[in-house]
């Protein structure tokens, strides 16, 4: 199992954190999602995964969670 980290923009509250956590946790092989909220900035998302999760999968999960954007 490996840990992956990315940054996302658009998160402003704990509801946003919950939505991102829920959508990321729904991805196959993903567990232990943690979000460090930076209101109005780039929030850091870390998660454990049994496989490499693609940027496309992360982007889709962020969109489903509420239209948040992957940085980079």
N, CA, C and O atoms as a Maestro MAE file, in Angstrom:
{
 s_m_m2io_version
 :::
 2.0.0
}

f_m_ct {
 s_m_title
 :::
 protein
 m_atom[288] {
  # First column is atom index #
  i_m_mmod_type
  r_m_x_coord
  r_m_y_coord
  r_m_z_coord
  i_m_residue_number
  s_m_chain_name
  s_m_pdb_residue_name
  s_m_pdb_atom_name
  i_m_atomic_number
  :::
  1 25 0.845 -1.168 0.000 1 A "UNK " " N  " 7
  2 3 0.000 0.000 0.000 1 A "UNK " " CA " 6
  3 2 0.893 1.235 0.000 1 A "UNK " " C  " 6
  4 15 1.911 1.275 0.691 1 A "UNK " " O  " 8
  5 25 0.509 2.228 -0.771 2 A "UNK " " N  " 7
  6 3 1.285 3.460 -0.833 2 A "UNK " " CA " 6
  7 2 0.404 4.645 -0.467 2 A "UNK " " C  " 6
  8 15 -0.822 4.544 -0.436 2 A "UNK " " O  " 8
  9 25 1.048 5.757 -0.194 3 A "UNK " " N  " 7
  10 3 0.336 6.994 0.112 3 A "UNK " " CA " 6
  11 2 0.487 7.940 -1.064 3 A "UNK " " C  " 6
  12 15 1.585 8.109 -1.595 3 A "UNK " " O  " 8
  13 25 -0.606 8.553 -1.466 4 A "UNK " " N  " 7
  14 3 -0.582 9.556 -2.532 4 A "UNK " " CA " 6
  15 2 -1.075 10.877 -1.957 4 A "UNK " " C  " 6
  16 15 -1.899 10.903 -1.044 4 A "UNK " " O  " 8
  17 25 -0.563 11.959 -2.501 5 A "UNK " " N  " 7
  18 3 -0.919 13.300 -2.048 5 A "UNK " " CA " 6
  19 2 -1.171 14.181 -3.258 5 A "UNK " " C  " 6
  20 15 -0.465 14.098 -4.264 5 A "UNK " " O  " 8
  21 25 -2.188 15.027 -3.147 6 A "UNK " " N  " 7
  22 3 -2.433 16.036 -4.175 6 A "UNK " " CA " 6
  23 2 -3.048 17.254 -3.530 6 A "UNK " " C  " 6
  24 15 -3.445 17.219 -2.365 6 A "UNK " " O  " 8
  25 25 -3.128 18.335 -4.288 7 A "UNK " " N  " 7
  26 3 -3.760 19.554 -3.809 7 A "UNK " " CA " 6
  27 2 -4.974 19.858 -4.659 7 A "UNK " " C  " 6
  28 15 -5.007 19.583 -5.858 7 A "UNK " " O  " 8
  29 25 -5.979 20.439 -4.002 8 A "UNK " " N  " 7
  30 3 -7.227 20.789 -4.681 8 A "UNK " " CA " 6
  31 2 -7.667 22.175 -4.228 8 A "UNK " " C  " 6
  32 15 -7.436 22.576 -3.087 8 A "UNK " " O  " 8
  33 25 -8.300 22.893 -5.136 9 A "UNK " " N  " 7
  34 3 -8.822 24.210 -4.804 9 A "UNK " " CA " 6
  35 2 -10.340 24.192 -4.798 9 A "UNK " " C  " 6
  36 15 -10.975 23.315 -5.384 9 A "UNK " " O  " 8
  37 25 -10.905 25.187 -4.117 10 A "UNK " " N  " 7
  38 3 -12.352 25.347 -4.078 10 A "UNK " " CA " 6
  39 2 -12.993 24.883 -2.785 10 A "UNK " " C  " 6
  40 15 -14.167 25.167 -2.548 10 A "UNK " " O  " 8
  41 25 -12.261 24.184 -1.952 11 A "UNK " " N  " 7
  42 3 -12.808 23.732 -0.681 11 A "UNK " " CA " 6
  43 2 -12.840 24.906 0.294 11 A "UNK " " C  " 6
  44 15 -11.850 25.621 0.448 11 A "UNK " " O  " 8
  45 25 -13.983 25.099 0.950 12 A "UNK " " N  " 7
  46 3 -14.120 26.254 1.843 12 A "UNK " " CA " 6
  47 2 -14.600 25.902 3.243 12 A "UNK " " C  " 6
  48 15 -14.566 26.751 4.134 12 A "UNK " " O  " 8
  49 25 -15.055 24.646 3.459 13 A "UNK " " N  " 7
  50 3 -15.637 24.311 4.761 13 A "UNK " " CA " 6
  51 2 -15.536 22.808 5.013 13 A "UNK " " C  " 6
  52 15 -15.053 22.047 4.175 13 A "UNK " " O  " 8
  53 25 -16.003 22.411 6.181 14 A "UNK " " N  " 7
  54 3 -15.937 20.998 6.541 14 A "UNK " " CA " 6
  55 2 -16.904 20.153 5.718 14 A "UNK " " C  " 6
  56 15 -16.686 18.952 5.562 14 A "UNK " " O  " 8
  57 25 -17.954 20.749 5.196 15 A "UNK " " N  " 7
  58 3 -18.837 20.026 4.281 15 A "UNK " " CA " 6
  59 2 -18.059 19.637 3.020 15 A "UNK " " C  " 6
  60 15 -18.205 18.525 2.513 15 A "UNK " " O  " 8
  61 25 -17.244 20.547 2.526 16 A "UNK " " N  " 7
  62 3 -16.406 20.263 1.353 16 A "UNK " " CA " 6
  63 2 -15.443 19.108 1.658 16 A "UNK " " C  " 6
  64 15 -15.265 18.203 0.842 16 A "UNK " " O  " 8
  65 25 -14.830 19.153 2.836 17 A "UNK " " N  " 7
  66 3 -13.900 18.108 3.249 17 A "UNK " " CA " 6
  67 2 -14.616 16.761 3.288 17 A "UNK " " C  " 6
  68 15 -14.085 15.759 2.809 17 A "UNK " " O  " 8
  69 25 -15.816 16.736 3.857 18 A "UNK " " N  " 7
  70 3 -16.592 15.500 3.938 18 A "UNK " " CA " 6
  71 2 -16.909 14.966 2.537 18 A "UNK " " C  " 6
  72 15 -16.772 13.770 2.281 18 A "UNK " " O  " 8
  73 25 -17.329 15.848 1.640 19 A "UNK " " N  " 7
  74 3 -17.685 15.430 0.280 19 A "UNK " " CA " 6
  75 2 -16.479 14.845 -0.451 19 A "UNK " " C  " 6
  76 15 -16.596 13.813 -1.112 19 A "UNK " " O  " 8
  77 25 -15.331 15.492 -0.337 20 A "UNK " " N  " 7
  78 3 -14.120 14.987 -0.993 20 A "UNK " " CA " 6
  79 2 -13.698 13.653 -0.369 20 A "UNK " " C  " 6
  80 15 -13.330 12.721 -1.084 20 A "UNK " " O  " 8
  81 25 -13.752 13.564 0.945 21 A "UNK " " N  " 7
  82 3 -13.396 12.326 1.637 21 A "UNK " " CA " 6
  83 2 -14.292 11.185 1.178 21 A "UNK " " C  " 6
  84 15 -13.814 10.082 0.916 21 A "UNK " " O  " 8
  85 25 -15.573 11.446 1.080 22 A "UNK " " N  " 7
  86 3 -16.530 10.421 0.666 22 A "UNK " " CA " 6
  87 2 -16.267 9.958 -0.769 22 A "UNK " " C  " 6
  88 15 -16.240 8.756 -1.032 22 A "UNK " " O  " 8
  89 25 -16.074 10.890 -1.692 23 A "UNK " " N  " 7
  90 3 -15.857 10.526 -3.098 23 A "UNK " " CA " 6
  91 2 -14.521 9.815 -3.297 23 A "UNK " " C  " 6
  92 15 -14.440 8.851 -4.059 23 A "UNK " " O  " 8
  93 25 -13.476 10.282 -2.620 24 A "UNK " " N  " 7
  94 3 -12.171 9.624 -2.751 24 A "UNK " " CA " 6
  95 2 -12.214 8.221 -2.148 24 A "UNK " " C  " 6
  96 15 -11.623 7.293 -2.700 24 A "UNK " " O  " 8
  97 25 -12.902 8.059 -1.030 25 A "UNK " " N  " 7
  98 3 -13.006 6.749 -0.381 25 A "UNK " " CA " 6
  99 2 -13.765 5.742 -1.228 25 A "UNK " " C  " 6
  100 15 -13.585 4.534 -1.075 25 A "UNK " " O  " 8
  101 25 -14.609 6.234 -2.114 26 A "UNK " " N  " 7
  102 3 -15.387 5.353 -2.984 26 A "UNK " " CA " 6
  103 2 -14.553 4.768 -4.124 26 A "UNK " " C  " 6
  104 15 -14.980 3.813 -4.773 26 A "UNK " " O  " 8
  105 25 -13.370 5.333 -4.372 27 A "UNK " " N  " 7
  106 3 -12.515 4.810 -5.434 27 A "UNK " " CA " 6
  107 2 -11.940 3.458 -5.018 27 A "UNK " " C  " 6
  108 15 -11.582 3.260 -3.857 27 A "UNK " " O  " 8
  109 25 -11.854 2.544 -5.958 28 A "UNK " " N  " 7
  110 3 -11.351 1.198 -5.721 28 A "UNK " " CA " 6
  111 2 -9.944 1.231 -5.145 28 A "UNK " " C  " 6
  112 15 -9.037 1.819 -5.733 28 A "UNK " " O  " 8
  113 25 -9.768 0.594 -3.985 29 A "UNK " " N  " 7
  114 3 -8.448 0.471 -3.384 29 A "UNK " " CA " 6
  115 2 -8.008 1.641 -2.534 29 A "UNK " " C  " 6
  116 15 -6.896 1.624 -2.007 29 A "UNK " " O  " 8
  117 25 -8.854 2.674 -2.379 30 A "UNK " " N  " 7
  118 3 -8.486 3.874 -1.622 30 A "UNK " " CA " 6
  119 2 -9.023 3.774 -0.204 30 A "UNK " " C  " 6
  120 15 -10.164 3.367 0.013 30 A "UNK " " O  " 8
  121 25 -8.183 4.154 0.766 31 A "UNK " " N  " 7
  122 3 -8.594 4.185 2.166 31 A "UNK " " CA " 6
  123 2 -7.870 5.313 2.884 31 A "UNK " " C  " 6
  124 15 -6.958 5.929 2.335 31 A "UNK " " O  " 8
  125 25 -8.281 5.573 4.102 32 A "UNK " " N  " 7
  126 3 -7.628 6.543 4.989 32 A "UNK " " CA " 6
  127 2 -7.418 7.906 4.320 32 A "UNK " " C  " 6
  128 15 -6.294 8.404 4.258 32 A "UNK " " O  " 8
  129 25 -8.492 8.499 3.827 33 A "UNK " " N  " 7
  130 3 -8.423 9.811 3.176 33 A "UNK " " CA " 6
  131 2 -8.365 10.895 4.249 33 A "UNK " " C  " 6
  132 15 -9.166 10.895 5.184 33 A "UNK " " O  " 8
  133 25 -7.419 11.812 4.110 34 A "UNK " " N  " 7
  134 3 -7.263 12.924 5.036 34 A "UNK " " CA " 6
  135 2 -7.144 14.215 4.227 34 A "UNK " " C  " 6
  136 15 -6.392 14.284 3.255 34 A "UNK " " O  " 8
  137 25 -7.892 15.228 4.639 35 A "UNK " " N  " 7
  138 3 -7.886 16.513 3.945 35 A "UNK " " CA " 6
  139 2 -7.460 17.604 4.920 35 A "UNK " " C  " 6
  140 15 -8.051 17.757 5.989 35 A "UNK " " O  " 8
  141 25 -6.428 18.362 4.543 36 A "UNK " " N  " 7
  142 3 -6.007 19.532 5.304 36 A "UNK " " CA " 6
  143 2 -6.603 20.746 4.603 36 A "UNK " " C  " 6
  144 15 -6.098 21.190 3.572 36 A "UNK " " O  " 8
  145 25 -7.688 21.280 5.175 37 A "UNK " " N  " 7
  146 3 -8.439 22.371 4.563 37 A "UNK " " CA " 6
  147 2 -7.672 23.678 4.625 37 A "UNK " " C  " 6
  148 15 -7.177 24.074 5.680 37 A "UNK " " O  " 8
  149 25 -7.579 24.349 3.471 38 A "UNK " " N  " 7
  150 3 -7.050 25.703 3.383 38 A "UNK " " CA " 6
  151 2 -8.145 26.516 2.685 38 A "UNK " " C  " 6
  152 15 -8.237 26.520 1.457 38 A "UNK " " O  " 8
  153 25 -8.959 27.192 3.468 39 A "UNK " " N  " 7
  154 3 -10.084 27.956 2.933 39 A "UNK " " CA " 6
  155 2 -9.578 29.022 1.970 39 A "UNK " " C  " 6
  156 15 -8.804 29.900 2.352 39 A "UNK " " O  " 8
  157 25 -10.016 28.940 0.732 40 A "UNK " " N  " 7
  158 3 -9.628 29.913 -0.274 40 A "UNK " " CA " 6
  159 2 -8.278 29.635 -0.919 40 A "UNK " " C  " 6
  160 15 -7.822 30.410 -1.759 40 A "UNK " " O  " 8
  161 25 -7.640 28.543 -0.538 41 A "UNK " " N  " 7
  162 3 -6.331 28.207 -1.098 41 A "UNK " " CA " 6
  163 2 -6.309 26.773 -1.587 41 A "UNK " " C  " 6
  164 15 -7.346 26.196 -1.914 41 A "UNK " " O  " 8
  165 25 -5.122 26.210 -1.631 42 A "UNK " " N  " 7
  166 3 -4.960 24.826 -2.087 42 A "UNK " " CA " 6
  167 2 -4.944 23.899 -0.875 42 A "UNK " " C  " 6
  168 15 -4.004 23.921 -0.082 42 A "UNK " " O  " 8
  169 25 -5.979 23.093 -0.738 43 A "UNK " " N  " 7
  170 3 -6.068 22.111 0.342 43 A "UNK " " CA " 6
  171 2 -5.285 20.864 -0.060 43 A "UNK " " C  " 6
  172 15 -5.250 20.496 -1.234 43 A "UNK " " O  " 8
  173 25 -4.659 20.221 0.917 44 A "UNK " " N  " 7
  174 3 -3.887 19.015 0.666 44 A "UNK " " CA " 6
  175 2 -4.725 17.790 1.002 44 A "UNK " " C  " 6
  176 15 -5.340 17.716 2.066 44 A "UNK " " O  " 8
  177 25 -4.741 16.831 0.084 45 A "UNK " " N  " 7
  178 3 -5.474 15.583 0.272 45 A "UNK " " CA " 6
  179 2 -4.470 14.438 0.226 45 A "UNK " " C  " 6
  180 15 -3.710 14.307 -0.734 45 A "UNK " " O  " 8
  181 25 -4.473 13.600 1.283 46 A "UNK " " N  " 7
  182 3 -3.603 12.430 1.350 46 A "UNK " " CA " 6
  183 2 -4.479 11.197 1.517 46 A "UNK " " C  " 6
  184 15 -5.500 11.223 2.204 46 A "UNK " " O  " 8
  185 25 -4.056 10.122 0.875 47 A "UNK " " N  " 7
  186 3 -4.810 8.876 1.025 47 A "UNK " " CA " 6
  187 2 -3.896 7.684 0.791 47 A "UNK " " C  " 6
  188 15 -2.876 7.779 0.108 47 A "UNK " " O  " 8
  189 25 -4.289 6.562 1.375 48 A "UNK " " N  " 7
  190 3 -3.592 5.304 1.151 48 A "UNK " " CA " 6
  191 2 -4.299 4.593 -0.001 48 A "UNK " " C  " 6
  192 15 -5.519 4.675 -0.142 48 A "UNK " " O  " 8
  193 25 -3.522 3.903 -0.813 49 A "UNK " " N  " 7
  194 3 -4.113 3.200 -1.953 49 A "UNK " " CA " 6
  195 2 -3.350 1.921 -2.242 49 A "UNK " " C  " 6
  196 15 -2.131 1.850 -2.085 49 A "UNK " " O  " 8
  197 25 -4.089 0.927 -2.663 50 A "UNK " " N  " 7
  198 3 -3.501 -0.356 -3.037 50 A "UNK " " CA " 6
  199 2 -2.928 -0.318 -4.450 50 A "UNK " " C  " 6
  200 15 -2.271 -1.260 -4.892 50 A "UNK " " O  " 8
  201 25 -3.186 0.781 -5.148 51 A "UNK " " N  " 7
  202 3 -2.732 0.933 -6.530 51 A "UNK " " CA " 6
  203 2 -2.503 2.417 -6.794 51 A "UNK " " C  " 6
  204 15 -2.874 3.260 -5.977 51 A "UNK " " O  " 8
  205 25 -1.903 2.732 -7.914 52 A "UNK " " N  " 7
  206 3 -1.709 4.130 -8.319 52 A "UNK " " CA " 6
  207 2 -3.040 4.674 -8.827 52 A "UNK " " C  " 6
  208 15 -3.596 4.160 -9.798 52 A "UNK " " O  " 8
  209 25 -3.541 5.702 -8.175 53 A "UNK " " N  " 7
  210 3 -4.797 6.333 -8.591 53 A "UNK " " CA " 6
  211 2 -4.446 7.434 -9.586 53 A "UNK " " C  " 6
  212 15 -3.610 8.290 -9.297 53 A "UNK " " O  " 8
  213 25 -5.077 7.415 -10.745 54 A "UNK " " N  " 7
  214 3 -4.737 8.355 -11.814 54 A "UNK " " CA " 6
  215 2 -5.290 9.751 -11.550 54 A "UNK " " C  " 6
  216 15 -6.245 9.927 -10.793 54 A "UNK " " O  " 8
  217 25 -4.673 10.732 -12.186 55 A "UNK " " N  " 7
  218 3 -5.150 12.114 -12.098 55 A "UNK " " CA " 6
  219 2 -6.580 12.224 -12.629 55 A "UNK " " C  " 6
  220 15 -7.375 13.014 -12.119 55 A "UNK " " O  " 8
  221 25 -6.904 11.435 -13.649 56 A "UNK " " N  " 7
  222 3 -8.256 11.465 -14.208 56 A "UNK " " CA " 6
  223 2 -9.281 10.985 -13.180 56 A "UNK " " C  " 6
  224 15 -10.369 11.552 -13.073 56 A "UNK " " O  " 8
  225 25 -8.933 9.942 -12.425 57 A "UNK " " N  " 7
  226 3 -9.835 9.443 -11.387 57 A "UNK " " CA " 6
  227 2 -10.012 10.473 -10.270 57 A "UNK " " C  " 6
  228 15 -11.120 10.682 -9.777 57 A "UNK " " O  " 8
  229 25 -8.920 11.108 -9.880 58 A "UNK " " N  " 7
  230 3 -8.981 12.133 -8.841 58 A "UNK " " CA " 6
  231 2 -9.820 13.306 -9.318 58 A "UNK " " C  " 6
  232 15 -10.663 13.807 -8.575 58 A "UNK " " O  " 8
  233 25 -9.599 13.750 -10.548 59 A "UNK " " N  " 7
  234 3 -10.360 14.866 -11.119 59 A "UNK " " CA " 6
  235 2 -11.851 14.557 -11.129 59 A "UNK " " C  " 6
  236 15 -12.667 15.411 -10.780 59 A "UNK " " O  " 8
  237 25 -12.205 13.344 -11.525 60 A "UNK " " N  " 7
  238 3 -13.612 12.951 -11.561 60 A "UNK " " CA " 6
  239 2 -14.216 12.932 -10.149 60 A "UNK " " C  " 6
  240 15 -15.344 13.381 -9.948 60 A "UNK " " O  " 8
  241 25 -13.467 12.414 -9.185 61 A "UNK " " N  " 7
  242 3 -13.955 12.381 -7.804 61 A "UNK " " CA " 6
  243 2 -14.160 13.791 -7.262 61 A "UNK " " C  " 6
  244 15 -15.146 14.055 -6.574 61 A "UNK " " O  " 8
  245 25 -13.236 14.694 -7.567 62 A "UNK " " N  " 7
  246 3 -13.372 16.083 -7.116 62 A "UNK " " CA " 6
  247 2 -14.577 16.750 -7.759 62 A "UNK " " C  " 6
  248 15 -15.277 17.521 -7.103 62 A "UNK " " O  " 8
  249 25 -14.828 16.469 -9.024 63 A "UNK " " N  " 7
  250 3 -15.980 17.027 -9.731 63 A "UNK " " CA " 6
  251 2 -17.268 16.516 -9.090 63 A "UNK " " C  " 6
  252 15 -18.193 17.292 -8.850 63 A "UNK " " O  " 8
  253 25 -17.330 15.223 -8.816 64 A "UNK " " N  " 7
  254 3 -18.507 14.626 -8.177 64 A "UNK " " CA " 6
  255 2 -18.731 15.198 -6.781 64 A "UNK " " C  " 6
  256 15 -19.872 15.375 -6.354 64 A "UNK " " O  " 8
  257 25 -17.654 15.482 -6.082 65 A "UNK " " N  " 7
  258 3 -17.752 15.985 -4.703 65 A "UNK " " CA " 6
  259 2 -18.303 17.405 -4.652 65 A "UNK " " C  " 6
  260 15 -18.851 17.815 -3.629 65 A "UNK " " O  " 8
  261 25 -18.167 18.158 -5.734 66 A "UNK " " N  " 7
  262 3 -18.691 19.523 -5.696 66 A "UNK " " CA " 6
  263 2 -18.010 20.491 -6.627 66 A "UNK " " C  " 6
  264 15 -18.076 21.704 -6.425 66 A "UNK " " O  " 8
  265 25 -17.359 19.971 -7.640 67 A "UNK " " N  " 7
  266 3 -16.740 20.847 -8.630 67 A "UNK " " CA " 6
  267 2 -15.398 21.423 -8.196 67 A "UNK " " C  " 6
  268 15 -15.000 22.490 -8.665 67 A "UNK " " O  " 8
  269 25 -14.702 20.729 -7.310 68 A "UNK " " N  " 7
  270 3 -13.390 21.191 -6.876 68 A "UNK " " CA " 6
  271 2 -12.376 20.855 -7.961 68 A "UNK " " C  " 6
  272 15 -12.615 19.997 -8.811 68 A "UNK " " O  " 8
  273 25 -11.237 21.550 -7.916 69 A "UNK " " N  " 7
  274 3 -10.250 21.382 -8.985 69 A "UNK " " CA " 6
  275 2 -8.919 20.860 -8.462 69 A "UNK " " C  " 6
  276 15 -8.421 21.293 -7.423 69 A "UNK " " O  " 8
  277 25 -8.363 19.921 -9.210 70 A "UNK " " N  " 7
  278 3 -7.044 19.381 -8.929 70 A "UNK " " CA " 6
  279 2 -6.000 20.417 -9.321 70 A "UNK " " C  " 6
  280 15 -6.054 20.969 -10.420 70 A "UNK " " O  " 8
  281 25 -5.051 20.685 -8.431 71 A "UNK " " N  " 7
  282 3 -3.975 21.625 -8.726 71 A "UNK " " CA " 6
  283 2 -2.886 20.866 -9.457 71 A "UNK " " C  " 6
  284 15 -2.482 19.779 -9.043 71 A "UNK " " O  " 8
  285 25 -2.411 21.454 -10.559 72 A "UNK " " N  " 7
  286 3 -1.312 20.842 -11.288 72 A "UNK " " CA " 6
  287 2 -1.810 19.986 -12.340 72 A "UNK " " C  " 6
  288 15 -1.023 19.380 -13.067 72 A "UNK " " O  " 8
  :::
 }
 m_bond[287] {
  # First column is bond index #
  i_m_from
  i_m_to
  i_m_order
  :::
  1 1 2 1
  2 2 3 1
  3 3 4 2
  4 3 5 1
  5 5 6 1
  6 6 7 1
  7 7 8 2
  8 7 9 1
  9 9 10 1
  10 10 11 1
  11 11 12 2
  12 11 13 1
  13 13 14 1
  14 14 15 1
  15 15 16 2
  16 15 17 1
  17 17 18 1
  18 18 19 1
  19 19 20 2
  20 19 21 1
  21 21 22 1
  22 22 23 1
  23 23 24 2
  24 23 25 1
  25 25 26 1
  26 26 27 1
  27 27 28 2
  28 27 29 1
  29 29 30 1
  30 30 31 1
  31 31 32 2
  32 31 33 1
  33 33 34 1
  34 34 35 1
  35 35 36 2
  36 35 37 1
  37 37 38 1
  38 38 39 1
  39 39 40 2
  40 39 41 1
  41 41 42 1
  42 42 43 1
  43 43 44 2
  44 43 45 1
  45 45 46 1
  46 46 47 1
  47 47 48 2
  48 47 49 1
  49 49 50 1
  50 50 51 1
  51 51 52 2
  52 51 53 1
  53 53 54 1
  54 54 55 1
  55 55 56 2
  56 55 57 1
  57 57 58 1
  58 58 59 1
  59 59 60 2
  60 59 61 1
  61 61 62 1
  62 62 63 1
  63 63 64 2
  64 63 65 1
  65 65 66 1
  66 66 67 1
  67 67 68 2
  68 67 69 1
  69 69 70 1
  70 70 71 1
  71 71 72 2
  72 71 73 1
  73 73 74 1
  74 74 75 1
  75 75 76 2
  76 75 77 1
  77 77 78 1
  78 78 79 1
  79 79 80 2
  80 79 81 1
  81 81 82 1
  82 82 83 1
  83 83 84 2
  84 83 85 1
  85 85 86 1
  86 86 87 1
  87 87 88 2
  88 87 89 1
  89 89 90 1
  90 90 91 1
  91 91 92 2
  92 91 93 1
  93 93 94 1
  94 94 95 1
  95 95 96 2
  96 95 97 1
  97 97 98 1
  98 98 99 1
  99 99 100 2
  100 99 101 1
  101 101 102 1
  102 102 103 1
  103 103 104 2
  104 103 105 1
  105 105 106 1
  106 106 107 1
  107 107 108 2
  108 107 109 1
  109 109 110 1
  110 110 111 1
  111 111 112 2
  112 111 113 1
  113 113 114 1
  114 114 115 1
  115 115 116 2
  116 115 117 1
  117 117 118 1
  118 118 119 1
  119 119 120 2
  120 119 121 1
  121 121 122 1
  122 122 123 1
  123 123 124 2
  124 123 125 1
  125 125 126 1
  126 126 127 1
  127 127 128 2
  128 127 129 1
  129 129 130 1
  130 130 131 1
  131 131 132 2
  132 131 133 1
  133 133 134 1
  134 134 135 1
  135 135 136 2
  136 135 137 1
  137 137 138 1
  138 138 139 1
  139 139 140 2
  140 139 141 1
  141 141 142 1
  142 142 143 1
  143 143 144 2
  144 143 145 1
  145 145 146 1
  146 146 147 1
  147 147 148 2
  148 147 149 1
  149 149 150 1
  150 150 151 1
  151 151 152 2
  152 151 153 1
  153 153 154 1
  154 154 155 1
  155 155 156 2
  156 155 157 1
  157 157 158 1
  158 158 159 1
  159 159 160 2
  160 159 161 1
  161 161 162 1
  162 162 163 1
  163 163 164 2
  164 163 165 1
  165 165 166 1
  166 166 167 1
  167 167 168 2
  168 167 169 1
  169 169 170 1
  170 170 171 1
  171 171 172 2
  172 171 173 1
  173 173 174 1
  174 174 175 1
  175 175 176 2
  176 175 177 1
  177 177 178 1
  178 178 179 1
  179 179 180 2
  180 179 181 1
  181 181 182 1
  182 182 183 1
  183 183 184 2
  184 183 185 1
  185 185 186 1
  186 186 187 1
  187 187 188 2
  188 187 189 1
  189 189 190 1
  190 190 191 1
  191 191 192 2
  192 191 193 1
  193 193 194 1
  194 194 195 1
  195 195 196 2
  196 195 197 1
  197 197 198 1
  198 198 199 1
  199 199 200 2
  200 199 201 1
  201 201 202 1
  202 202 203 1
  203 203 204 2
  204 203 205 1
  205 205 206 1
  206 206 207 1
  207 207 208 2
  208 207 209 1
  209 209 210 1
  210 210 211 1
  211 211 212 2
  212 211 213 1
  213 213 214 1
  214 214 215 1
  215 215 216 2
  216 215 217 1
  217 217 218 1
  218 218 219 1
  219 219 220 2
  220 219 221 1
  221 221 222 1
  222 222 223 1
  223 223 224 2
  224 223 225 1
  225 225 226 1
  226 226 227 1
  227 227 228 2
  228 227 229 1
  229 229 230 1
  230 230 231 1
  231 231 232 2
  232 231 233 1
  233 233 234 1
  234 234 235 1
  235 235 236 2
  236 235 237 1
  237 237 238 1
  238 238 239 1
  239 239 240 2
  240 239 241 1
  241 241 242 1
  242 242 243 1
  243 243 244 2
  244 243 245 1
  245 245 246 1
  246 246 247 1
  247 247 248 2
  248 247 249 1
  249 249 250 1
  250 250 251 1
  251 251 252 2
  252 251 253 1
  253 253 254 1
  254 254 255 1
  255 255 256 2
  256 255 257 1
  257 257 258 1
  258 258 259 1
  259 259 260 2
  260 259 261 1
  261 261 262 1
  262 262 263 1
  263 263 264 2
  264 263 265 1
  265 265 266 1
  266 266 267 1
  267 267 268 2
  268 267 269 1
  269 269 270 1
  270 270 271 1
  271 271 272 2
  272 271 273 1
  273 273 274 1
  274 274 275 1
  275 275 276 2
  276 275 277 1
  277 277 278 1
  278 278 279 1
  279 279 280 2
  280 279 281 1
  281 281 282 1
  282 282 283 1
  283 283 284 2
  284 283 285 1
  285 285 286 1
  286 286 287 1
  287 287 288 2
  :::
 }
}
